């Protein structure tokens, strides 16, 4: 502190008062203390994140054991000599145990994906080919839920530098959200996910791709749309849609959409939602397109 008082005596011929310097020093000290508190808070949050991630892993292991033993128990009951009515009652209880175990495993998986660090392993990927592969993979699930799946891909490849596994997972989360939206109140009685009687589709899921101009001064972008013909979303729901743990579905984790947005944003992209009640929804993933030599080299 001695240098401070010496400075006070010489700066501007002593015109700067000790009181003024005291104010400056107090403000500086307050900023230092605030920075220290932020650093401590960030360190604390990192510790909590590591601890909760480890805890989630520890919970997943016994859940796997519970699920496996529940499956073995169900198989044993099927082969047992227990009377039909009693056996059916026990199998129903074991089935409930298995479903709840799988639900908890899903919640933990979503949590670990959301809480973990995202480090994309970038490679040059044709987004049209990626969308086609994902549609082939998802087709059985769409059929099981009575939803018609349609691809509308642009002509020619759409190249982008991305981590195919992460973007596939993001799109898969959006597609699952879409088919679940189309299995809303009107089909609430179909808890098994079976299609409506008579072969009529519940709705249509469209995966569309296109190349678009970027913002002023930016390069071209690739857009991947996940469009559903479901009930649409109100303004209140739209405002909370990507909030962690917010869900409108019974048993939902509320992390599927936040995880999707996190993966897309890790690539310098974004997700936008266009929806109106009664008119379905369009989830649009926008990613930077590969530019110049990177796209031409393939």
ZAMARGU-4260 file (C-alpha; in steps of 0.2 Angstrom, whole numbers, plus 5000, padded with zeros to 4 digits):
<rodrens>
0) 5000/5000/5000 | 5015/5012/5002 | 5016/5015/4984 | 4998/5021/4983 | 5001/5035/4995
5) 5017/5040/4987 | 5008/5041/4970 | 4994/5052/4978 | 5008/5064/4983 | 5015/5066/4966
10) 5001/5064/4953 | 4996/5080/4946 | 5006/5090/4959 | 4995/5082/4973 | 4979/5087/4965
15) 4972/5069/4967 | 4966/5067/4985 | 4968/5052/4996 | 4949/5051/4996 | 4948/5049/4978
20) 4961/5035/4978 | 4952/5026/4992 | 4936/5026/4981 | 4946/5019/4966 | 4954/5006/4977
25) 4938/5000/4985 | 4930/4998/4968 | 4945/4988/4962 | 4944/4977/4977 | 4926/4974/4975
30) 4929/4968/4957 | 4943/4957/4963 | 4932/4949/4976 | 4918/4947/4964 | 4930/4938/4951
35) 4936/4927/4965 | 4918/4922/4970 | 4914/4918/4952 | 4929/4908/4950 | 4925/4898/4966
40) 4907/4896/4960 | 4913/4889/4943 | 4925/4877/4952 | 4911/4872/4963 | 4899/4869/4949
45) 4912/4859/4940 | 4914/4848/4956 | 4895/4846/4957 | 4894/4841/4938 | 4908/4828/4940
50) 4900/4821/4956 | 4883/4820/4948 | 4890/4812/4932 | 4899/4799/4943 | 4883/4796/4953
55) 4873/4793/4937 | 4885/4780/4931 | 4885/4771/4948 | 4866/4771/4947 | 4865/4764/4929
60) 4875/4749/4934 | 4863/4741/4947 | 4849/4746/4936 | 4856/4735/4922 | 4857/4721/4935
65) 4839/4724/4940 | 4833/4724/4922 | 4842/4708/4918 | 4835/4699/4933 | 4818/4705/4930
70) 4819/4698/4912 | 4825/4681/4919 | 4811/4681/4932 | 4798/4684/4918 | 4806/4669/4909
75) 4805/4659/4924 | 4787/4663/4928 | 4782/4658/4910 | 4790/4641/4912 | 4784/4639/4930
80) 4769/4628/4936 | 4760/4642/4944 | 4741/4643/4939 | 4737/4654/4925 | 4728/4668/4934
85) 4741/4670/4947 | 4755/4669/4934 | 4747/4682/4924 | 4746/4694/4939 | 4765/4691/4943
90) 4770/4693/4925 | 4761/4710/4925 | 4770/4716/4940 | 4787/4710/4933 | 4782/4719/4917
95) 4779/4735/4927 | 4796/4733/4935 | 4805/4731/4919 | 4796/4746/4911 | 4801/4757/4925
100) 4819/4751/4925 | 4820/4755/4907 | 4812/4772/4910 | 4825/4776/4923 | 4839/4770/4912
105) 4833/4782/4898 | 4832/4797/4910 | 4850/4793/4916 | 4856/4791/4898 | 4848/4808/4894
110) 4856/4816/4909 | 4873/4810/4905 | 4872/4816/4887 | 4866/4833/4893 | 4879/4835/4908
115) 4894/4828/4898 | 4906/4839/4888 | 4903/4839/4870 | 4919/4838/4859 | 4913/4835/4841
120) 4925/4824/4830 | 4923/4833/4814 | 4923/4825/4797 | 4916/4830/4780 | 4898/4822/4779
125) 4885/4822/4766 | 4869/4828/4776 | 4858/4820/4763 | 4866/4803/4765 | 4865/4805/4784
130) 4847/4809/4783 | 4844/4794/4773 | 4853/4782/4785 | 4843/4789/4799 | 4827/4787/4790
135) 4831/4769/4787 | 4835/4766/4805 | 4819/4775/4811 | 4807/4768/4799 | 4802/4753/4810
140) 4798/4764/4825 | 4788/4776/4814 | 4778/4760/4807 | 4776/4754/4825 | 4768/4771/4830
145) 4757/4772/4815 | 4766/4787/4807 | 4771/4789/4789 | 4789/4794/4786 | 4793/4804/4771
150) 4810/4810/4764 | 4812/4826/4754 | 4830/4828/4751 | 4838/4841/4740 | 4846/4836/4723
155) 4865/4832/4725 | 4875/4831/4741 | 4875/4843/4755 | 4892/4843/4763 | 4896/4849/4780
160) 4910/4847/4793 | 4901/4838/4808 | 4901/4824/4820 | 4889/4812/4811 | 4885/4802/4827
165) 4881/4818/4837 | 4870/4826/4823 | 4861/4809/4821 | 4857/4809/4839 | 4851/4827/4839
170) 4839/4823/4824 | 4834/4806/4832 | 4828/4816/4847 | 4818/4828/4836 | 4810/4813/4827
175) 4806/4804/4843 | 4798/4820/4849 | 4788/4822/4833 | 4781/4804/4833 | 4777/4806/4852
180) 4768/4822/4848 | 4757/4814/4835 | 4752/4800/4848 | 4743/4814/4858 | 4727/4814/4867
185) 4717/4808/4852 | 4727/4791/4853 | 4730/4791/4872 | 4722/4774/4873 | 4735/4766/4862
190) 4748/4766/4876 | 4758/4752/4867 | 4762/4763/4852 | 4752/4752/4840 | 4745/4760/4825
195) 4727/4765/4824 | 4714/4751/4818 | 4711/4750/4800 | 4729/4755/4795 | 4726/4773/4795
200) 4741/4783/4799 | 4741/4794/4815 | 4751/4808/4805 | 4766/4811/4794 | 4784/4814/4798
205) 4794/4823/4785 | 4813/4824/4785 | 4818/4838/4773 | 4835/4845/4768 | 4840/4861/4758
210) 4855/4872/4755 | 4852/4890/4761 | 4861/4907/4761 | 4869/4912/4777 | 4867/4928/4786
215) 4875/4944/4779 | 4894/4940/4777 | 4892/4922/4782 | 4894/4907/4771 | 4880/4895/4765
220) 4871/4884/4777 | 4863/4867/4777 | 4845/4865/4784 | 4838/4849/4790 | 4819/4850/4794
225) 4810/4838/4805 | 4791/4841/4802 | 4776/4833/4810 | 4758/4835/4807 | 4754/4834/4825
230) 4744/4846/4836 | 4756/4860/4836 | 4763/4870/4851 | 4756/4885/4860 | 4767/4900/4863
235) 4768/4895/4882 | 4775/4878/4877 | 4787/4885/4864 | 4794/4897/4877 | 4800/4883/4888
240) 4803/4870/4875 | 4822/4868/4877 | 4822/4871/4896 | 4830/4856/4904 | 4817/4844/4912
245) 4802/4853/4905 | 4791/4840/4896 | 4773/4839/4891 | 4773/4820/4890 | 4770/4808/4905
250) 4786/4799/4909 | 4797/4810/4898 | 4814/4816/4904 | 4813/4833/4898 | 4831/4832/4891
255) 4829/4826/4873 | 4827/4843/4866 | 4840/4852/4876 | 4853/4838/4872 | 4848/4840/4853
260) 4851/4859/4854 | 4867/4857/4864 | 4874/4845/4850 | 4869/4857/4836 | 4876/4872/4844
265) 4893/4863/4847 | 4894/4863/4828 | 4891/4882/4827 | 4873/4878/4822 | 4856/4882/4829
270) 4838/4874/4831 | 4823/4885/4827 | 4805/4879/4829 | 4790/4885/4819 | 4773/4879/4826
275) 4755/4884/4828 | 4741/4875/4838 | 4732/4863/4826 | 4745/4865/4812 | 4760/4854/4817
280) 4778/4859/4820 | 4794/4861/4810 | 4810/4859/4819 | 4824/4867/4808 | 4842/4862/4811
285) 4854/4875/4803 | 4872/4870/4801 | 4887/4879/4792 | 4890/4871/4775 | 4907/4865/4770
290) 4915/4879/4760 | 4927/4880/4745 | 4940/4866/4744 | 4933/4856/4758 | 4916/4853/4748
295) 4925/4852/4731 | 4938/4839/4736 | 4925/4825/4738
</rodrens>
